[in-house]
Amino acid sequence: AVLIKELGIKVRTLTDEDKSRLDLAKSLQGVIISEINNDSFLMRQNIKKDDIIIEVQNKSVKSSGDVLQIIDDVVSQGKENVLIVFYSGPNSKKYIGAKLSLN
């Protein structure tokens, strides 16, 4: 799992095991939250362990490396907010604008 410290979460690439355990479509691609800090902004948005991130900043993410790269790009542009899209069921997405903690 990779720590995305700016969001207070650890993510890893979604596996087939995750998909069967969580009863997800085989075709779903994204990263799964393996840990979330109690003080994470996302925690206050009812995001929890095992939630699936499918897009960050309008880019599809298929691996934890993708997420790191996008966050790095956002930070290097001097921005503090990212749009994260979570999978929330078949044909359903949850959009959250998150503020990065850059300290």
C-alpha angles and dihedrals in degrees: 000000000000123000114231093195094182089064099033094238141111117220136184135184113280111253133201088250090057090049094054093041092052095035095241130158113273090231094057113117127192144086127291125221107240096175136012127191118236089234095049115127087227091060088063088054091058093255113148146173112301093028112137125231112205102170139022120190090352092303121117114241122210101165140026087251089062090055093048091049094050093046090049090051092050092048092047089054088056094245123140103194131072131185111228122191117205127196108242103172138311109328090356129111133180117214120206128178106211128194113223118230102223101182 
